Each structure stands twice: as C-alpha cells, then as structure tokens.
C-alpha cells in the first residue's frame, strides 16, 4: 500500500498543528504528524542566534516589526535530513501529515523525494492581522515573525487545496481535507 502524505504549508501561528491533530482524529486511516518544529527542537540550544544555526533579525518596516530568519549550515542540514526522514517514513508505509513552513525551494526537494507516494498539498492561510494577533496571544513567538514570513511562504506554490483558518475551525479545515482527498 502506497503511503499518503498531506503537506500543510503555512505561516507560523496559522493553525497547521491544530488542523493536523484534528485530521489525525477523523481520518479513516492512521496518520503520523511530522512537525518541522520537532526537528528544530533537536538542535543544540546554542544553535539559535549563531550564524551556522538560526538567526533572527527584527527590522522595522512601515512602523511594524518584521523578523527575518536566516538558516546556517547546521539548520540547513537538519532540514534536509527532515525531508529525507519523511521519505524514509513514507517508504515504510506510514501515512503522514507534514506541518511545514516552506520559505525557499524546499518543496522541489519534497516533490522529488515523495514522487512515489500520494502527496496532497494544502495551503493554510489567514490574513496578516489575524496572524499577528495570534502571534501576540501565544506569547512564545517573536513579534514580527508572521509579517516576515507572510510574503514568502506561499510564493510560487500551487496547492491541491487551500484553507483559511480565520473563518473556519481546525476541525472544519480537517473535514475539508478529508473530503477532498478521501482520507
């Protein structure tokens, strides 16, 4: 049986993890939830703020904070490893829900690695003001991160399905995904 993979791509705080958990509950088969954040948590603590790790630079644009993220060699290797780990998990027959923030050409690598599986791409959207409000409410995100990712995450992407979390619950989004892809 060929593994089925649902790739949820969207800005931090858009609701990907909540959708993934809801989809796990309602899907007719078992799906593993693979979070990009889990791979970032594997990095040594001192990787953050270091050139070979992740650096965050807050700048002002139009009087608003914008966080620019730069990935160094260590992070780039870890994220490539994640993409290959996802392919290895799928090769073992695991259905997967990927919770991703694609900021560059990562999708091309995913597409190549996952070409032998059923891959469904879902763009997870919300207006910037909603994302910024969620970012402030969470308290665990740099203010300006959403604004920094906003013009980049969906750039050049063509999705099989798009959902807007500003006017639908995670369960409603999961139900749309389930129906669309017969999960």
N, C-alpha and C positions, 0 to 999 in steps of 0.2 A: 504494500500500500504506500502510495506516494504521500509524503508529508505535505501538510498545508500550512502556509505561513501568511499571517496577517501583519503587515508592516504599518504601524501607526506613526506618522511623522507629524510633528508639530512643535511649536514653541514651548519652552518650559512654562508650567502652570496652566496649560491649556486643558488638561484633564485626561491625558493619554493613559496614565496609570489607573485611574478610576474606570475608564472605558475597558481597559484590559481585564481588570478584576471582574467587572460585570459580564464581559464576554465569556470569561472562564466559567462563570456560574451558569450561563444559559446555553452554551454551545452543546451540540449533541455528542461531540467527542471531547476528549481531554486535550487541553492546550497548556503549554508551559508559557509563563510570562517572563520574557527576557528584557530586562531594563538596562539601558545604557548607563544609568546612574550606578547600578550594581558593579559594573566594570570600572567606573571611575572611583568607586569606593575601595577598589583593590589597590589603588596607587598608594605609595608611601605618603604620609601626611605632608612631608616637606616637598612634595611634587607641586603643590599649589603655591603659586607665586614665584616659581622658578622657571627660567627660560626653557628647560627641557621638559617641563611639566605643563601646567596650565597657568596662564597669566590673565588677569582681569584688569582692564584699564577703563576707568569711568571718565568720560568726557561729557561736556555739556553741548547739546545741540538744540537750538531754539529754546534755551532755558530749561531743558529737561535732561536728566541724566541718561546716558547711553553707555552700556557696558560692552566693550569689545573684548572678545575672547581670542586668545592665541594658544594654539596647541604646539608644544615642543615635541621632540623626538620620542620621548618616553610615552607620552599620551598617544601620539600617532601610532606607535607600535601596539599599544594596548587596544586601541580601537580597531586596528586591522585584525588583531587577534580575536576580538569580539566577533567581527564579521565571519572569520574562518570558523570560530567556535559555533556560531549559529548554523553554518553549513554542515558542520560535523554532527550537530544535534539533529538536524533535519535528516541527514543521511542515515541516522539510526532509527528513523521513523517517528520522531517527535513532531507533533503539530506545535507551532509556535505563534505567539503574539509578540512582536518586536515593538518596543517602546523606545523610539529614537528621536533625535534632534539632528537632522541632516543639514550640515552647514556648508558642505562643499561638494565634491564629486563622489561621496561615499556610495550613493545609490548605484552608480555604474558598477562598482565592485560587488555590491549585493546582487545586482541583476545577473552578473556573470556567475557568481558563486551559487546562486539559487536557481539557475536556469532549469535544472532537472526536477524542480518541485513546483507545486501550485503556489504562486506568490500573488497576494492581493494587496494593493497599496491603498491606504486610506489617509487622506489629508485631514488633519484635525485642526480646525480653525476657530478663532474668536476675534472680535475687534480688539484693537490695541488698548483701548481704555478699560475693557473688561480684564484683559491680561494683566495690565498694570495694577488694577485694583486687587486681583488675586495675589499678585506678587507681594503687595504690601500686607495683605491679610495673612499670608503664610508665615511671614517673618523669618524664613530660612533661605531667602533668595536675595541676591544683590539687587537693589532698586536700579532699574535701567536695563536689566538682563533681557526682559521681553522686548523692549524697544530695540536693543542691539541685534536681536535675532529676527525681528519682525520682517524685514525686507529680504532676508536670506534663506530662511528655512524652506519655503515653498518655491523658490526660484528655479525655474526650469523643470519642475515636477509636473507630470501628468498622472493623475490618480484614477484608480478604478472607482473610487467613491470619495466624497467629501462630506464631512460632518461639521456642524457649527455648535460648539458647546456653550455658546452664550444664551441659546434659547431651547436647548434640549438637555436632558439629564444624561449622565453616563449610561444608565440602563437603556434609555431611548436610543442613544447612539449605538450601543451594543446590539440592540434588536435590529436596527437598520443594517448593520454589518452582517449579522447572522442571516437575515433575509436575503440580502444582495448576493452573498457568496454561498448560500445554502449550507451554513455551518451548523 
